[in-house]
């Protein structure tokens, strides 16, 4: 008999013979029969199993294989249940030790048992939504002719220019001569695949990366991780307007895909995590994003009828409280901010004619703040050389990046999206550590 997931079994018909595999969620022993609810992670719903008598070593957390046939269920939550003819306990579970006995645990506690938390309703639903958003990402770009590429995890370049990078070394002491290291120079875990994506875009036109990135920022906020996944498309023969259009269409596509394919899980999040989630997500799909230049946004924030913890002035970077105000209260929908001061943005962003701002854009969304950051890249060799000097970067480290501007340079643009922030946005979860299976943050790399 072909193995079926519980999600498929629950859609079966009365009298279907099936074999179910899963882990026990609850056991209720009656005098002459036993009710067992099992789950295999394919759906939020459990499969109710009814069997005569009882089975030794059967407890919450144990793994089972059950043979039987489907019968009509008298319960309200399912149309069918499994009448068992055979129940085999594959892996026992000591109920006195099993840490998921209670129906509800705090998310903080569940992070301490990351090896077991996928068995909870919430984390299982997060992972299914994350899976759907991953698939939607590839679907979106593949349908539009982008090529998927894998950029290096180990790099000698600092894309962001911030210096908060994890060193990769085989030297006993970090102060030893870098020329004697494995790669003959200082190398790091990448903070972005953008620079390498630009190389490929300047030959293949439209490309995207989807991989892990790393930041050695000693941050313990609910929005930051030391290891996270980034989606970074790069488009040749494209300007900032094209970049913004692609980014907005991408977000709408992902949210729409999740609404269609993860309805059960999103209804769960709407009920238990964030009331109004479904309305908020549908609004993203249905409404055009707002567009505000940075300079105008500063004036809006200065006139806002509320007091911010961090003051705003032209030339300062926006904080999360500012971003969320613009998206949640002022625009009440996603907003794209453009034309930021050059001094607070990366060296590779194209300078605007005013000499003060760059062709950059950030997409701000309710609940999260910034979810996408992008720009038109600086394609003019002389301007880029000057920027590298101004940012006090080692010009020799970017020799290949500069040569792209010598040999057939073209206008090009791209953006980066922190995938875990997208998961937070779509699920309504509050902490980014709950948007990834094994979160990495200061002091925590156990699992």
URWOJO-V630239 format. One record per run of one state. SS is the DSSP state (h for helix, s for strand, l for the rest). FROM is the first residue (numbers start at 0). TO is the last residue. If there is no record, write none. Layout:
SS:FROM:TO + SS:FROM:TO
This chain:
l:0:4 + h:5:8 + l:9:15 + s:16:28 + l:29:31 + s:32:38 + l:39:45 + s:46:51 + l:52:61 + s:62:71 + l:72:78 + s:79:90 + l:91:105 + h:106:110 + l:111:115 + h:116:118 + l:119:119 + h:120:142 + l:143:145 + s:146:148 + l:149:152 + s:153:154 + l:155:165 + s:166:167 + l:168:176 + h:177:179 + l:180:185 + s:186:188 + l:189:192 + h:193:203 + l:204:204 + s:205:213 + l:214:225 + s:226:235 + l:236:238 + h:239:260 + l:261:261 + h:262:271 + l:272:275 + h:276:285 + l:286:288 + s:289:292 + h:293:301 + l:302:318 + h:319:329 + l:330:333 + s:334:340 + h:341:343 + l:344:347 + s:348:348 + l:349:349 + s:350:350 + l:351:355 + s:356:364 + l:365:367 + s:368:376 + l:377:379 + h:380:389 + l:390:393 + h:394:402 + l:403:410 + s:411:417 + h:418:426 + l:427:430 + h:431:433 + l:434:439 + s:440:440 + l:441:442 + s:443:443 + l:444:446
